[in-house]
Amino acid sequence: MDVPPEQVVVTCGTHHGMAAALSVLAGPGDRVLTEQITYAGIKAIGANLGLEIRPVAIDADGMDPAALDGAMAAALDGGFDWLVVTSANTAASLAERLAVVGSPGALARSGLTVAAVGPATAEAVERLLGIAPALVPEEYVAESLAEALAGTPALKAGQRLLLPQSEIARTFLADAFRRAGAEVVQLTAYRTTVGRGGDPVPALFWEGRIDAVTFTSPSTVHNFLKRLKAEGGSGGMLVDVIVACIGPQTAKAAQAHDLRVR
């Protein structure tokens, strides 16, 4: 692209660049559409600039809106006893579909009991869906959630449980709840894909400007390394940096790629 130097703006990274662009292109009160599962910092940027950030549901490249809409409509009509939410992304997807079939307030009035995998997910559920989870395990992993829910007297045999998750989520939770006697409906709420854009990560590794890499899910590990290799890098670039993982399953995924988790 042939651009005169006086029209080039150097930013400190993706967040700074997006904030600068939106501050010029949009004003307070403007509505900005983004993919539903998108860069998390866009919400903070929108709040600082007074913008209305509206997510756009993902169709062919993500969840099945019709199936999720049907399940949420059934939940509003008392068709489920439990809703199990395993991530803030799931809460965001459910909130988008609730805007189509009802409202977050209607979910709170439906008599549905909600379980969340951890406090961050519980906060997202309460903020986005308008209902406070009744159960959050002490350890924020699927195994603890399964143990806590299967062991509570509130979960009775024959009850219907809605379990929306990532497309590639393990079947561990669904299997555990079925063994406890629940009738489980497992749906895809969102899909993880390899991202694009952002900072030149391989170059930053070569320059020694990255000191730590954090992974929040096994799919994050796989997709990060896949993209790193596609852009000329390799997993070997992480040898001299700190690799931190959110939990044991994510750590296992990193170790499977010969990454040393500290």
C-alpha positions in Angstrom: 0.0 0.0 0.0 1.4 3.4 -1.1 0.8 5.7 1.9 2.6 9.0 2.6 4.5 9.0 5.9 2.4 11.8 7.3 -0.7 9.5 7.1 0.9 6.7 9.1 0.1 6.3 12.8 2.3 4.1 14.9 0.5 2.4 17.9 1.5 0.4 20.9 -0.4 -2.7 19.7 -3.9 -4.0 18.7 -5.8 -2.4 21.6 -4.2 1.0 21.1 -4.8 0.8 17.3 -8.4 -0.1 17.6 -9.0 2.6 20.2 -7.4 5.2 17.9 -9.4 4.1 14.9 -12.7 4.0 16.7 -12.1 7.4 18.3 -11.9 8.9 14.8 -14.5 6.8 13.0 -17.2 6.7 15.7 -18.7 9.0 18.3 -20.5 8.6 21.6 -23.8 6.8 21.2 -22.8 5.2 17.9 -23.6 1.5 17.5 -20.6 -0.7 16.5 -21.1 -4.3 15.3 -18.5 -7.0 16.0 -18.4 -10.7 15.7 -19.9 -12.2 18.9 -16.7 -14.1 19.8 -14.2 -11.3 19.2 -11.3 -9.4 20.8 -12.3 -9.0 24.4 -10.8 -5.6 24.7 -13.3 -4.1 22.3 -15.8 -3.9 25.1 -13.5 -1.8 27.2 -12.7 0.4 24.3 -16.4 0.9 23.6 -17.2 1.8 27.2 -14.4 4.4 27.3 -15.6 6.0 24.1 -19.3 5.8 24.9 -20.0 3.4 22.0 -22.7 0.7 21.9 -21.0 -2.5 21.1 -23.4 -5.0 19.5 -22.4 -8.6 18.9 -23.3 -10.3 15.6 -24.2 -13.9 15.9 -21.9 -16.3 14.0 -23.7 -18.7 11.6 -21.7 -21.0 9.3 -18.5 -20.4 11.2 -19.9 -20.8 14.6 -23.0 -21.9 16.6 -26.2 -23.2 15.2 -28.6 -20.4 16.0 -31.8 -22.4 15.3 -30.8 -25.2 17.7 -29.7 -22.8 20.4 -32.8 -20.6 20.0 -35.0 -23.7 20.4 -33.2 -24.7 23.5 -33.4 -21.2 25.1 -37.1 -20.9 24.2 -37.6 -24.3 25.9 -35.7 -23.0 29.0 -37.9 -20.0 29.2 -40.9 -22.2 29.1 -39.7 -24.4 31.9 -38.4 -27.2 29.7 -35.1 -27.5 31.6 -34.3 -27.8 35.3 -30.6 -26.9 35.1 -28.4 -24.7 32.9 -24.7 -25.4 33.1 -22.4 -22.7 31.9 -18.7 -23.5 31.4 -17.2 -20.2 30.1 -17.9 -16.5 29.7 -18.0 -17.1 25.9 -21.0 -19.5 26.4 -22.7 -16.8 28.5 -22.2 -14.3 25.7 -23.6 -16.6 23.1 -26.7 -17.4 25.3 -27.3 -13.7 25.9 -27.3 -13.0 22.1 -29.8 -15.8 21.5 -32.0 -14.6 24.4 -32.3 -11.3 22.7 -34.0 -13.2 19.9 -36.3 -15.5 21.8 -37.0 -13.6 25.0 -35.0 -11.6 27.5 -32.4 -12.1 30.2 -35.0 -11.2 32.8 -37.4 -13.9 31.5 -34.7 -16.5 32.1 -34.4 -15.4 35.8 -38.2 -15.8 36.1 -38.2 -19.3 34.5 -37.3 -21.2 37.6 -34.1 -22.5 35.9 -31.2 -23.3 38.3 -27.8 -22.3 37.0 -24.3 -23.8 37.7 -21.1 -22.1 36.5 -17.6 -23.5 36.3 -15.9 -20.6 38.2 -16.4 -17.0 39.5 -15.5 -15.3 36.2 -18.1 -17.4 34.4 -20.6 -16.8 37.2 -20.1 -13.0 36.9 -20.7 -13.2 33.2 -23.8 -15.2 33.7 -25.2 -12.8 36.2 -24.3 -9.7 34.1 -25.3 -11.0 30.7 -28.2 -13.4 31.6 -29.6 -11.7 34.6 -29.5 -14.7 36.8 -27.2 -15.6 39.7 -25.7 -19.1 39.6 -26.7 -21.3 42.5 -23.6 -23.5 42.3 -20.0 -22.7 41.7 -17.4 -25.3 42.6 -14.4 -24.6 44.8 -11.9 -25.6 42.1 -12.6 -24.0 38.7 -12.3 -27.1 36.4 -14.9 -29.4 34.8 -14.1 -32.3 37.1 -14.9 -30.2 40.2 -18.1 -28.9 38.5 -19.2 -32.4 37.7 -18.5 -33.6 41.2 -20.2 -30.7 42.9 -23.4 -30.9 40.7 -23.7 -34.6 40.7 -23.2 -34.7 44.5 -25.8 -32.0 45.3 -29.3 -33.2 46.4 -30.7 -30.4 44.1 -29.9 -32.5 41.0 -32.4 -35.3 40.9 -32.7 -38.3 38.5 -34.8 -37.5 35.5 -34.2 -33.7 35.6 -33.4 -32.0 32.2 -30.0 -30.3 32.0 -29.0 -27.9 29.2 -25.3 -27.9 28.5 -24.2 -25.4 25.8 -20.4 -25.6 25.2 -17.7 -25.0 22.6 -17.9 -27.2 19.6 -14.8 -29.1 20.6 -15.6 -29.4 24.3 -14.9 -32.7 26.0 -17.9 -35.0 26.6 -16.7 -35.4 30.2 -19.4 -33.2 31.8 -22.3 -34.6 29.7 -21.2 -38.1 30.5 -20.9 -37.4 34.3 -24.3 -35.7 34.5 -25.9 -38.6 32.6 -24.4 -41.1 35.1 -26.0 -39.0 37.8 -29.4 -39.7 36.2 -29.9 -36.3 34.4 -31.3 -36.0 30.9 -28.6 -33.9 29.2 -29.1 -31.8 26.1 -25.6 -30.8 24.8 -25.5 -28.0 22.2 -22.8 -26.0 20.4 -22.8 -22.5 21.7 -19.7 -21.3 19.9 -16.7 -22.4 17.8 -13.1 -21.6 18.3 -11.1 -20.8 15.1 -7.6 -19.6 14.3 -7.5 -15.8 14.5 -6.0 -13.3 12.2 -4.5 -9.8 12.4 -2.9 -8.3 15.5 0.8 -8.0 16.3 3.6 -9.8 14.4 4.2 -12.4 17.1 7.0 -14.4 15.4 9.0 -11.2 14.9 8.4 -10.2 18.6 9.7 -13.6 19.7 12.8 -13.2 17.5 13.4 -9.7 19.0 13.1 -11.1 22.6 10.1 -8.8 23.3 7.8 -11.5 24.7 8.5 -12.8 28.2 5.4 -14.9 28.9 2.6 -16.6 27.1 -0.7 -17.4 28.8 -3.2 -20.1 27.6 -6.8 -20.2 28.7 -7.9 -23.4 27.0 -6.5 -26.4 25.1 -7.9 -25.0 21.9 -6.0 -21.8 22.5 -2.8 -23.8 22.7 -3.5 -25.7 19.5 -4.6 -22.6 17.5 -1.8 -20.4 18.8 0.9 -22.9 17.7 -0.9 -23.5 14.4 -1.0 -19.8 13.5 2.6 -19.3 14.8 3.9 -21.9 12.4 1.8 -20.6 9.5 3.4 -17.2 10.0 7.0 -18.5 10.0 7.5 -19.2 13.7 7.7 -22.5 15.7 6.9 -23.9 19.1 10.6 -23.7 19.8 10.2 -19.9 20.2 8.5 -20.5 23.6 11.5 -22.3 25.1 12.9 -19.2 26.8 9.6 -17.6 27.9 7.2 -18.4 30.7 4.3 -20.6 29.7 1.3 -20.2 32.0 -1.9 -22.2 31.8 -5.3 -21.6 33.4 -5.8 -25.3 34.5 -4.7 -28.9 34.2 -6.3 -29.7 30.9 -4.8 -26.7 29.3 -1.4 -27.6 30.8 -1.7 -31.1 29.3 -2.4 -29.6 25.9 0.7 -27.4 26.2 2.9 -30.3 27.4 1.6 -32.4 24.5 3.3 -29.8 22.2 6.5 -30.1 24.2 6.0 -26.8 25.9 7.3 -26.5 29.5 4.6 -25.1 31.8 5.9 -23.2 34.8 
